[in-house]
Amino acid sequence: GSFNVTTSSSQGPLTIDPARPHTLMYANGERFFWNGDTEWFFLSDAFTQANRLAAIDFLASKKVNNLLMTMVNDDSYDVFPWVSPTDRTRFDVARLARWEAVVDSMRSKGILADLWFYSDDSASLLPAADSREENLYFKYIIARFAPYRNVTWNLGLEHNEYRSDSWVISRAQSVKALDPFKHLIGVHRTDERWPFAGNAHLDHTSLQHLGAGHAALNGAVVTIRQATASAGRAIPVMHEEFFIEGADGTL
């Protein structure tokens, strides 16, 4: 067979700017300035598809360009891709078709789908580390969603509560190997440490810094920027759980 290559207005996947590696851009060179929202349970069956699509329209009207969504979570509303939370070998294809329609709608509105594989406090749903079930989960999700240009990955929320640093390193490598489009990968921590400086597969930090104030947040960014640059691979430094004002958000 054959196909024709034509010009397109598509921005392409998000990537690190090689000329300014602490910043992000789309593959077509357009700058990306993160203006995100978090909806931990957006993919739960507790919400209708109509509700989700309406929410995407609303977020797009407010110029939101990134939406964080968890794919395994049982903190307030259950979110999981399987037919049953106890059978992690069979995927609910109807549910995943709805998830796919959500990602596609976000693509059409210029919103990134920031997909987080795991959540903390979800012990009832998590497969064992490096188990057959876990490997199957990652392979299936990547095969299903990697073709969308507006996807980014995060290995887990507060990973150090249930997965080791060595797991992060090996899992990030396997995700990059499985993803033909090499979408960006992050992982969320409960501290300001970033022990992965120089790692070839983790593309940005995802840090938690509570009650610190803007000066401490900025200081952490500078420190980690210097550490990643010194390790041979400068990456964007992102805080994804923090308070700007005072301790626990108080003024």
N, C-alpha and C positions, 0 to 999 in steps of 0.2 A: 504494500500500500504506500500511500504518500500523503503529505499534508503541506499546506501553505503557511508560511510565517508572515504575519502582517504586523504593522505598527498598532499600538494599543495605548489607551489612556490609563491602563492599569499601573498602579504604583509598584506592584511586586511585593514580595515579603519584606518584613522589617529586618534590618541588618545593622551591624556596627559600622560607623563611618570610618574607613581605614585611615583617612587623613586626620580625623579627630576622634580617636577610639574611645573617649569617654562619653561620646554622644551617639545618637541613633539616627538612621535615615532609612527611607524605603529603597528598594533595589534600583529604582529609577533615578535616585539621587535627591529626591525631595526630603527636606528636613522633617524630623519627627519630634514634636514636643509633647511629652506625656501629659494627658489630661484625662485621668482614669476614674473609674467608679468600681466599687466592690459589691457584688451580689452573691454571697456565699452559697445561697440555696436556689439560685436562679434556675437551675436545671432539675429541681425537685418536681415530682408529680403533684405536689401540693399546689402548684401554680398551673394555670391553663396555658396552652400555647398562645391563645389570643392575648392573655395578660403579658406574656413575654414579648410578643411582637409589638404590642403597644408600648411597652417599656423601652424597647429599642428605638422606636420612633421618638419617644420623649427625650432619651439620652442624646440622640443625634441632634435634636433641636437645640440642645444645650452645648453642643460642640464637644461632647465626650468622645474620645477616640480610642479608649481602651476599657474593656470590661473584664474584671477578674471573676472567674466562675470555678467552683470546685466540682470534681467529678466523682469523688468518694467522700461522703460527709454524713454523719449522723448526729450532729450536735443539736440542732433544733428541728430540721426537716431532713428526712432521709434523701440522699442522692447516691445513686449507684447505677452502673451500666448493665448489671446482670438481671436475669429473670427473677433471681432470688438473692437476698443478702447472704444466704448460706451455700449457694451453688455458684461459685465463681468460674465455672467452666462454660456456661452458656450465657450469651449476651441477649438482651432484650432488643431485638432489631427494630421494633416499632418505636420504642423510647429513643433509641439512638437516631432514628430517622428524624424525630422531632428535634433532638439536639442539633443534628446536621442542618435542619431548616433554620434554627436559631443562628448558627454560625454563618450561614449563607445570607441571612437577612442583615446581620451585622456587617458582612463584607460589602453589601450593596450600599450601606449607610456610612462606610468609611470608619468602622469601629473594629479594633482588634479584639479577637477572642483569646483572652489569656487563660488557658486551660490548666488547672492545677490537678495533678493526678491524685494527691492525697491531702487529707486534713488531719490536724491533731484532734484528740478526743473522739476518734472514730474507730476504736479498737474492735467493735463488733463487726466492722466491715473490712478491715485491712487483711489482705492475705499475708502469709509469712514472707519475710524478706527473701528474695531470690528463689521463691518457690515456683513450681510450674504455673500455678494460678497467677502469680504476679507477672511472670514473663508473658503469659497469654494476654493478660490485661494490657500491658504496655504495647505489645505487638499489634493488638487489635485496634486500640485507640489511635495509635500512630498511623496505621494503614487507613483508617477511616477518615481522619481529620487532617493529616499532613497535606493533602492536595489543596487545601484552602490557603490562599496566600495571606489571609489575615489572622493566622493562628500563631501563638507563641505558647511555650510550655513552662510549667513550673513543677518540679518534682514533688514538692510537698510543703504544706503549711507547718511551720515549726518542726521541721524534720528531725531536729536533734532530740525531740521527745520520744521518738520511736524508730529512727533509722540512724545508722552510724555515718560518720564522714566518709568512710571507705565505701559504703553503699552508694552514697551520693556520687562519688567519683566514677564508680563502675557503671551505675545506672545512667548517668549523663552520657558516658561514652556509648552505651548501647542505644540510647535514644537517638543520638546523632547518627549512628550507623544505620538505624532503621529508617530514619527520616530522609528521603531523597532530596528534600528541599532545605534541609539544615536550618529549620526554624530556630529562633533564639530559645535558650534554656536558662532558667534560673532555679534557685531553691531558697526557701524562706527559713531564716534562723531566728531564735529568740534572744540573740545577743548581737553585739556590734563586731564580733570577730568574723573574719573571712579567711578561713584556713585553706581556701582553694585558689589563692593567688597564683597565676601562671597556668592554671588548668586550661586545656585546649578546647573543652566542650561546654563549660559553664560560661555564659555570655554576659551576665549581669548579676549584680548582687540583689538580694531581696531581704532587707534587714528589718529588725524590730528594735525600736528605740523609744521607750515610753518615759514620759515625764522628764525629758532632758532639756527641752528648749532649743531654739534655733541655732544658738552658738555651738552646742554640743553636736547637733545634727551635722552642721557644716564641718566641724572638726573631724567627725568620723568619715565624711566624704573625702576630705583632703587626705587623711591618713591612708584610706584604702585605695584611693587613686594612686598614691605614691607607691604603695606596696604592690599593686598589680602591674604598674609600669616597670618597677624594678625587677619583678619576676618574669618580665618579657612579654606580657600580654595585658595591656591596659584595656579595661572594660568600663562600661557605665556603672556608676554606683547609685543604687536606688534604695531609698527607705520606703517600705510598704506598710509599716505599722508604727505610728508615731503620734505625738502631740506637739504642736507648735508652741502653744501658750505656756502652760505650767505643768506641774505633776498631774497626771491623769486628766489633762485638758482644762484644769481650773485656771482662772485668770488671776 
